[in-house]
Amino acid sequence: MPNSGLVRLGVTRAVGSALFDYAENLGITAMMWSWPDVLGPLVYAASFATIAKSVITNLAVMPVFATAFVWTRLPKASLRIYVRNDRSLLLRELDRPKQDGHRITAR
């Protein structure tokens, strides 16, 4: 999975978001240091960095939510449950109920 194109895209977007966050912080710091003579282009640059950071963050997070949504909708072959029984930890696998004629039976 680490070699997946989606992972690379997500990492690239996250790094881009971090870079714009640093640019936003630098712009705000520069505005505080130059107070009360704040230059208009500095305000616009910091505002642009804030908006770009928000857009890139949303672009980085939305595929994660979409993947999670699709993954939860996929059928699961089995469910593993850990059961504690007399100081021992047992692993029990529950398969989906099998349909046998008109009756539904569990394995």
C-alpha positions as CSV (number, residue, x, y, z in Angstrom):
1,M,0.0,0.0,0.0
2,P,2.8,2.6,0.6
3,N,3.6,2.5,-3.1
4,S,0.0,3.3,-4.0
5,G,-0.6,6.4,-6.1
6,L,-3.4,7.5,-3.6
7,V,-0.9,7.4,-0.7
8,R,1.6,9.5,-2.7
9,L,-1.1,12.0,-3.6
10,G,-2.3,12.2,0.0
11,V,1.2,12.8,1.3
12,T,1.9,15.4,-1.4
13,R,-1.3,17.2,-0.5
14,A,-0.5,17.0,3.2
15,V,3.0,18.5,2.7
16,G,1.5,21.2,0.5
17,S,-1.0,22.0,3.3
18,A,1.8,22.2,5.8
19,L,3.9,24.5,3.6
20,F,0.9,26.9,3.1
21,D,0.3,26.8,6.9
22,Y,3.9,27.9,7.5
23,A,3.5,30.7,4.9
24,E,0.3,31.8,6.7
25,N,2.1,31.8,10.1
26,L,5.0,33.8,8.6
27,G,2.6,36.3,7.1
28,I,0.8,36.7,10.4
29,T,4.1,37.1,12.3
30,A,5.3,39.7,9.8
31,M,2.0,41.6,10.2
32,M,2.4,41.6,14.0
33,W,6.0,42.8,13.8
34,S,5.1,45.6,11.3
35,W,2.1,46.8,13.3
36,P,0.6,49.5,12.9
37,D,2.1,50.0,9.4
38,V,0.7,46.8,7.9
39,L,1.1,46.6,4.1
40,G,-1.8,45.5,2.0
41,P,0.1,43.0,-0.1
42,L,1.2,41.2,3.1
43,V,-2.4,40.9,4.2
44,Y,-3.4,39.5,0.8
45,A,-0.5,37.1,0.8
46,A,-1.4,35.8,4.3
47,S,-5.1,35.5,3.3
48,F,-4.1,33.6,0.1
49,A,-2.0,31.2,2.2
50,T,-4.9,30.6,4.5
51,I,-7.4,29.9,1.7
52,A,-4.9,27.7,-0.1
53,K,-4.1,25.7,3.1
54,S,-7.9,25.1,3.6
55,V,-8.5,24.0,0.1
56,I,-5.4,21.6,0.0
57,T,-6.3,20.2,3.5
58,N,-9.9,19.4,2.2
59,L,-8.4,17.8,-0.9
60,A,-6.1,15.7,1.3
61,V,-8.9,14.6,3.7
62,M,-11.8,13.9,1.2
63,P,-10.2,10.8,-0.4
64,V,-9.7,9.4,3.1
65,F,-13.4,9.8,3.9
66,A,-14.4,8.5,0.5
67,T,-12.1,5.4,0.9
68,A,-13.5,4.8,4.4
69,F,-17.1,5.0,3.1
70,V,-16.4,2.6,0.2
71,W,-14.5,0.2,2.5
72,T,-17.4,0.1,5.0
73,R,-19.8,-0.7,2.2
74,L,-17.8,-3.7,1.0
75,P,-19.0,-7.2,2.1
76,K,-16.8,-8.7,4.8
77,A,-16.0,-12.4,4.5
78,S,-15.7,-13.0,8.2
79,L,-15.6,-11.3,11.5
80,R,-13.0,-12.2,14.1
81,I,-14.0,-11.9,17.8
82,Y,-11.6,-12.2,20.7
83,V,-13.3,-14.1,23.5
84,R,-11.9,-14.2,27.0
85,N,-12.5,-17.6,28.6
86,D,-10.8,-19.0,31.8
87,R,-7.6,-16.8,31.6
88,S,-7.0,-17.7,27.9
89,L,-7.6,-15.6,24.9
90,L,-9.4,-17.5,22.2
91,L,-9.9,-16.4,18.6
92,R,-13.3,-17.3,17.2
93,E,-14.1,-16.6,13.6
94,L,-17.8,-16.0,12.7
95,D,-18.7,-16.4,9.0
96,R,-21.7,-14.9,7.4
97,P,-24.8,-17.0,7.9
98,K,-25.2,-19.5,5.1
99,Q,-28.6,-19.9,3.6
100,D,-29.7,-23.6,3.6
101,G,-33.0,-24.0,1.7
102,H,-35.4,-21.8,3.6
103,R,-33.5,-21.9,6.9
104,I,-30.6,-19.7,7.7
105,T,-27.9,-21.5,9.6
106,A,-24.7,-20.2,11.1
107,R,-21.5,-22.2,10.8
